[in-house]
């Protein structure tokens, strides 16, 4: 499936704000809400994507190009992994783990939102290139 690459970048901007607030307030509830968003995004049902498609994209016009949705879905799954580790840290009372995992997810979201560099997408592409038997 092909998607507008501006959608994941919009989602990354919203995610950056949510994770920054979760980090500053040390809120496991806000991190849990973002984890749910990550899970939905990995299943191609991101609420941020819905907001982009319904409210933002019509004001921007069509994209210059599209991209395959597999890499952004992988990035959402990676974000979910970091959020789950952060939640485990909060639940276990290991604050440095909780804050470190949240900060890592925040950094990745910020890189995408600010610079269009999707760390999870690049990781996905690297894994694909390294698979045995793949034509490169």
C-alpha positions in Angstrom: 0.0 0.0 0.0 1.3 3.5 -0.9 0.9 6.4 1.5 1.5 10.1 1.5 4.9 10.5 3.3 3.7 13.7 4.9 1.2 11.7 7.0 3.8 9.8 9.1 5.7 13.1 9.5 2.6 14.8 10.9 2.1 11.8 13.2 5.7 12.1 14.4 5.1 15.8 15.2 2.1 14.9 17.4 4.0 12.0 18.9 6.9 14.3 19.7 4.6 16.6 21.7 2.9 13.7 23.5 6.2 12.0 24.4 7.8 15.3 25.5 4.9 15.9 27.9 5.0 12.3 29.1 8.7 12.7 29.7 8.5 16.0 31.6 5.5 14.9 33.7 6.8 11.3 34.1 3.3 10.2 33.2 2.9 6.5 32.6 -0.7 7.1 31.6 0.3 9.4 28.8 3.0 7.0 27.7 0.3 4.2 27.8 -2.0 6.3 25.6 0.9 6.8 23.1 1.7 3.1 23.2 -1.9 2.4 22.1 -1.4 4.9 19.2 1.8 3.1 18.3 0.0 -0.3 18.3 -2.8 1.1 16.1 -0.2 2.7 13.8 1.6 -0.7 13.4 -1.8 -2.2 12.4 -2.2 0.6 9.9 -5.0 2.3 11.9 -3.2 5.3 13.4 -5.6 8.0 14.8 -2.9 10.6 13.9 -3.0 9.3 10.3 -6.8 9.6 10.3 -6.6 13.2 11.5 -4.0 13.9 8.7 -6.1 12.3 6.0 -9.3 14.0 7.0 -8.2 17.4 8.2 -4.6 18.2 7.0 -4.1 16.5 3.6 -7.1 18.2 1.9 -5.5 21.6 2.7 -2.1 20.5 1.3 -3.0 19.0 -2.0 -1.7 15.8 -3.4 1.8 14.6 -2.5 4.6 14.9 -5.0 5.3 11.2 -4.4 4.1 8.3 -2.3 5.9 5.7 -0.3 5.3 2.1 0.8 3.6 1.9 4.1 5.7 -1.1 5.4 8.6 1.0 6.7 6.4 3.5 8.7 4.4 0.5 10.1 7.7 -1.0 11.3 8.6 2.3 12.8 5.4 2.4 14.7 6.0 -1.1 16.0 9.5 0.0 17.1 8.0 2.9 18.9 5.6 0.5 20.6 8.5 -1.5 21.8 10.2 1.5 23.4 6.9 2.6 25.0 6.3 -0.9 26.4 9.8 -0.8 27.9 9.1 2.6 29.4 5.9 1.3 30.9 7.7 -1.7 32.4 10.2 0.8 33.9 7.4 2.8 35.4 5.6 -0.3 36.7 8.8 -1.7 38.2 9.8 1.6 39.7 12.9 1.8 37.6 12.6 5.5 36.6 15.8 5.7 34.6 14.6 2.8 32.4 11.2 4.5 32.0 12.6 7.9 31.1 15.4 6.5 28.9 13.0 4.5 26.8 10.6 7.4 26.5 13.4 9.7 25.6 14.6 7.3 22.9 11.1 7.2 21.3 10.9 11.0 21.6 14.2 11.4 19.9 13.1 9.1 17.0 9.8 11.0 16.6 11.6 14.4 16.7 14.0 13.4 14.0 11.1 12.4 11.7 9.0 15.5 12.6 11.8 18.1 12.4 14.1 16.6 9.7 12.0 14.0 7.8 14.5 11.3 9.0 12.5 8.2 10.1 14.9 6.2 12.2 12.5 3.2 12.3 12.0 3.4 8.5 15.8 3.4 7.9 16.2 0.4 10.3 13.4 -1.4 8.4 15.2 -0.8 5.1 18.6 -1.9 6.5 17.0 -5.2 7.8 15.5 -5.8 4.4 18.8 -5.3 2.7 20.6 -7.6 5.0 18.1 -10.5 4.5 19.8 -13.5 3.0 18.9 -14.2 -0.6 17.5 -10.7 -1.3 18.4 -9.1 -4.5 20.1 -5.8 -3.8 
